[in-house]
Amino acid sequence: MLRGGMRPGVAGTDQRKSPILRRGTPEGHVLITFESVTKRYPGGTVAVDSLDLEVPGGQTMVLVGPSGCGKTTTLRMINRLIEPTSGRILLDGQDIMQSNPSTLRRGIGYVIQQAGLFPHRTIEDNIGTVPLLNGWGRGKARARARELMTLVGLEEDLARRYPYQLSGGQQQRVGVARALAADPPVLLMDEPFSAVDPIVRATLQDELLRLQAELHKTVVLVTHDVEEAIKVGDQVAIFRPGGKIAQLDTPERLLAAPADGYVENFLGFDRGIRRLSFLAASGLSLDDQAVVGEDTSASMAADTARRAGDEYVLVTGPGQQPRGWATASDLETMPSGARTGQAPLEPYGHTFDVRTDSLRAALDATVLSPTGRAVGVDDGGQVVGVTSYERLRAAIHAAEQAVPVPGTPGGAPAGPGDGQVRDPAPEAAAES
């Protein structure tokens, strides 16, 4: 479950920002339930095998895994595009098999690859498709479409254009707007960002996080991309071939405690670095002793560096904004009366926000800094202090001690949602 508030030392799922600041998603009751659901095709191929899964209301559940693992089949059984062979799927406590399929689908938003827009309809009429099917007048449906265009970041003057006149990213935003048009409680997203380039994909992922923080929909999203799953998911279900869940957990705990070798290999070798995205830079102890203003005398700045046991001082300009690094040796050779701002300065690289950024952002800034030190700033860009590899190491260690993981002393017991291995033996690949 998503945390109700930020723990000290815990931050975001992308490289920089806190998930609480980005999402604000409240913990809800279980809205979608799979009870021993199996999908078996003629010929005996099992796409999904005895699946038990609960999707909390108001959160994003990401289904991720290799091709043929059953994740797309699982998603499409929710709106009955694919019928289960056995078991039950409950939507807000009601068995979906008792609902008319068309009525069920009109109450569930659906976003697919490449948007799936009607080429002969304008953008506003594409968005208004479901409201029109539900009996809305055309004027009301178009007004709703323009409202949603603003919500998903589309200019109003695109309303009368056709899909071919939009970029791939714009078309995908239209697809999201169309899925939201009737204000459904559930939004199904089948690899919605896979057909766009990486820059557009990252932007659309950020837009989804922004929308979810505002709308609190129950989202089930399918992807092949584990980075996308970690970034946008409140919970992530990793499927293994054969339609079984290998691990269901929060992104943070997936990275901290993979259930087995299959999950560990699927997550990738750099999961330790990615886990730093969940540790807040606010847990860093920053040094401000070697921070001097540009009007400080060069000799005094050199003394400051020596007293701090450092070769560098960070020079700040007006408003405590960072200017660059000066070395003690350069400062000592400057003429009497010279100011620190007149010294040759090394670039400071990029900064990190001590309130909202993660330790991953702080580490990145440290690695890219020519001095091996990174500058922490506040919301206004004013210098708060400086970090180093040693301070980062101490902050990571402290955060690890504060956040026990399942299966370790002080951690939660293993169980559904806590990294439980649902099926220890990999299965043969099935259709997704």
N, C-alpha and C positions, 0 to 999 in steps of 0.2 A: 504494500500500500504506500501511497505517497505520504511523505511526512506532513504533519500539520503545521510545522514551523521549522525554521532552519536551526540545525544543531550547530554549536560552535565547531568550526573546522570542517563543515560540510557545505559544498556548493554545487555548481552546475554540471549538466550533462554534456554541454558542448565545451569548446576550449576555454570559454571565458566566463559565461554568466551563470548565476544561480538558478536552479530550476524553480525555486519558490518565486523568485522575482519574475521569471519568464512565464510560468504557468498559473500559479495561484489556484490549482485545481483542488477542490475540496474532496475529501474521502466520501464516497457515496455507498448506498446499498447495492447489492448485486443486481444488475439489470439483465444480463444475459448469462444463461447457465447451460452448459453441455453436460448431459448425463449419459455416460457410457455410449457415446455416439460413434457409430461405425458407418463408413461408406465403402461398399464393396461393389465393384463393377462386374458385369458379365465376363466370365472367363476366370474370375477369382481374384483379380487385382484388388488389393486393399489400399485405398488412398488415405483413409483415416481409420484408426483402430482403437475402439473403446475409449474415446476421448472424454475426459472429465475436465471441465474448465469453467471458471467463474470470472466474469468481466464486471468490475465494479462500475456503478453509475458515475458519470462525470469524469472518467479517466480515459487515458489512451492505452489500449492493449495492442502491442505489436506482435505479430506472428512472423517469425523469421526462420529461415532455414534454406537448404539447398533446393535446387529444382527437383520436383518429384516427391517432396516430403509431406504434402497434404495441406499446406497452409492456405492455399487459395481455395481448395475444396472446402476447408473449414469455414472460411469467410462466406463463400457462396451458399452454404447451407443455412446461414442465418436469415437470408431473404428468400430462401427456397428456389434460387436459381439451380441449385442441385439438391435433390431430396436425399436425406439420410436413409441408409438401409435399415438401421436399428438404432435404438436409443431415443432420447428426447432432447429438444432444444427449447428452453423457456425464455420468453421475452417478457420481462417484468412479471414473472410468475405464471404466464400463460403459455401453453404449448403452441408453438407456431403452426403445427399441423392442423390445428383447429381454426386457423384463420384462412380467409380467401387469399391466395397468393398475390393477386393484384392489389388488394387492399393493404396487405402486409407491406409490399414493396413501396407503396406510396407513402407509408409512414416511416420509411428508413432511407436516409440519404445514401447515395452510391456514387463513388468517384472511381474511375478506371484509368488505365494507361491511355495517354494521348487524348484524354478528355471525353472522347466519344460524342462530340457535339453533332447536331443535325446541320448539315452543310447548307440546306436551303432556308434555314431560319436565321433571323438576326440574333445578335447576342442577347438582347433583352427577352426575346421570345424563347430562346434556348433556356435561359434561366427560369423563365416562367412556366416551363413545361408542366411540372407537377401541380402547381396551383391551378392551372387551367384544367387539368384532368380532375382536380378536386372540386370543380364548379365555380372557381373564381371568375369574375369578369375580366376581360382583357386589360382594361385600364388599371384595375387593382393589381393584376399580376405584373404588369409592366412597372408600376410604381414600386412593387416589392423587388423587382429585378434591379432597378436603379439603386435602391437602398442597399442591396447586397453587393452591387458593384463597388460602391464606396467602401463597404466593409472589407472586401477582399483586395482593395487597392487598385481598382480599375477606373480609368477616367470615364466620366459620364458620356463624353462624345463618342465612345466606342459602342454605345448601346444599339445604334442602327447599322453597325457594320456586320459582316458575315465572318464565320470562323476562319476562312482562308486569308482574311485581311489582318489577322492577329498573329503574333509570335507564339511559339510553343508554350512559353511561360504564361502568356496572357490567356491562351486557350485553357490551360490547366486551372487558372484562377476562375475562369468561367465555369468549368466543371465543378469546382468546389462551391461556387455560388449557387449553381443549379441544385446541388445536393442539399443545400441549406434552405432552399426557397420555401418549403412548407414547414420549416422549423421542426424537423424531426428530432426525437431524443437520441437516436442512434445514427452514426455516420460510419459507413463501411468504405474503406479506401484500399483498392486493389492495385498495389505498386503505382501510386498516383504520380510519382515524380521520376520514374525510371526513364522516361522518353525525352528528358530535357538535359541540357549540359550541366556540368557540376556547379557552375556559378549560379545558374537559375535554380537548380535543385536546392542548394543551400538557402537561397532566398525564400523559396516556397516552404521549406521546412520551418524557417523562422516565422513565416506568416501563419502556418498551422499552429505553432506554439502560441502566437499572439491571439489568434482566434479562439483557441481552446481556453486560454486564460480568461477570455471575455465571455464565452458562451457555455463552457462546461458541458459539452456534448459527451456522450459515450462513444468513443471512437475505437474501431477495430481496424488496424492497418496492416497490410501484408507487404513485405519487402524481402529482397535478397540481401540487402545492404545492412550489415551489422552496425556500421557507423550510424546509419539513419535510425535504426532501432534504438540504439543507445541514446541518441540525441532527442528523439521525440516521444519515447515511450515512458509511461508511468510504470508499467509492467511489461516485461518481454517474455514471450514464450518461444524458446528455441526448439524447433522440431527436428527430429532425426528421420531419415528415410524409413518409410513404412507407416507414417502417420501417427507417430507417438511423440509426446513432449519429453525432451531430454531434461529440460530445466525451465521452470517458471519462477521469475523473481524480478525484483527491481533492477534497473541497470547497474546501480552501484554495487549491489551484492553479486550480480552476475560476474562483474569484473573482479571482485574481491575473492569470490569463492566458486569457481566453476565446479559443477557437480562431478564431472569426469573428464577423461581425455578428449572425448568427442566435443564437448562444449568448449574446453580450453583451446582446442585446435580451431574450432569455428570462430571464436572470439579473436584469435590472432595473437601474434607474439608481443605486441606493444600494449597489451591491456593494462599493464602497470602504469604506463604514461597516461593512458586514457582515464584511468581511475582518478588521477589527480584533478580531473574536471569536477569531481564531487567534493573536493576539499577546498574550503574557502581561503582566499588570500588574507582574510581578516584574522586568521590564526597565526600569521607571521609576526615575529618580533623584528621590527625594523630599527635600523640604526640611523639616528639623525645627528650624531656627533660630527661626522665629516661632511656636513652640508653647510655651505657658506654662501653668502650673498656676493654678487659681482662687485660691490663697492668695498668689500673687505680688503684690507691691505694684503698684498701677496705674501709678505713675511708672516703675518698672523695666520693666513690660511695654511702655509707650510707647517707652522707649529701645530695647528689643529690636526693636520694629517698625521704628524709624528706622534702626537699624544694619543690619537685614536689607533695607532699601530697600523696605519694604512698608507699605501703609496698614493692613493687618489683622494681628492675631495670633489664633491658634486657642487657645481657652481649654479646658483639660481639667479634669475633676472627679476624684473619687476613683478610683483604679485606672487612671488615664490614659485614661478614657473621654472622648470629645469632648462639649463642652457647646454651643459656638457661637463665632461670630466677634466680636471686639471691634475697633473702629477706634482708631487711634492718637490721633486728635483727641478722641474721647470720653474716652479714658484720661487725656489731658493735662488735661482740665477737671475731673477728679474731685478731691475734697478730699485733703489730705495724709493719709497713712495708710490710704487706701482700698485695698481689694483688687480684683484684676482680676475676680473672680467677681461683684462688685457692679456692674460696668459693664453697660449695655444690650448685649445679645448678638443678633447676627443668626443665624438658624438655619443649620446646616451642611449641610442637605439630607440626602442618603444617602451612606453610606461605600462603599468597595470594599475587598475583601480582597486584600492585596498578594501573597499566596501562590497563591490559586486563581482569582482573577478575571482577566478579560481587559482589554485596553486599551479595548474597547468599553464595558465597565462603568465604567472610570475616566473615559472621555469623557462618558458619560451623567451621572455624578456631577458632573463639572465644569460641564457645560451647565446643570444644574438648580441648582447652587449660586448663591446671590445674590452671591457674591464672585468668581465665576469661578475658584474654587479648590476642589479636592476632597480629602477626607480619606481617606488609606490606613490601614487597620487590620490587626491580626494576627488569628489565629483566635479570640482571646479578646475581640476588640473594642477592644483598646488601640491608641491612636494610634501609628503608625509615622512618619508624615510627611505632607506636603501636596504636591499636584501642581498644575500650572497648564497653560494651553494651550501655553505655550512648552516646558515639560518633556514634554508629550505629543507635540508635534511632533518633538522630538529623539528620543524613544523609538521613534516610528513610523519615522523615518528610519533609525535604527540597526537596527531589526528588518528593514526592507526590505533593507538591505545584507547582513544575515546570512542571508537566505533567498532565494537566487536562484530564478527561475522558469524553466520551459522556454522555450527560444528566446532567452534572454538570456545574456551572457557568464557562464560559471560555472554555468549552469543545465543540467539534464539535456537530452539531445537529444529532439526530438519523436518520439513513437512511441505505440503503443497504451497507454493509461493515462496518457500524458503530454500530453494535449491534442491528439492527432492528429485532423485533420479526416478522417473516414471517407469523406464524400461532399460535395464542395463545392457541389453544386447542389441546392437544395431540391426535393423531390418533391411530387407531388400527394397530397392527403390520402387516407388509407386507413382502414379500420375498425381500431379499437384492439383 
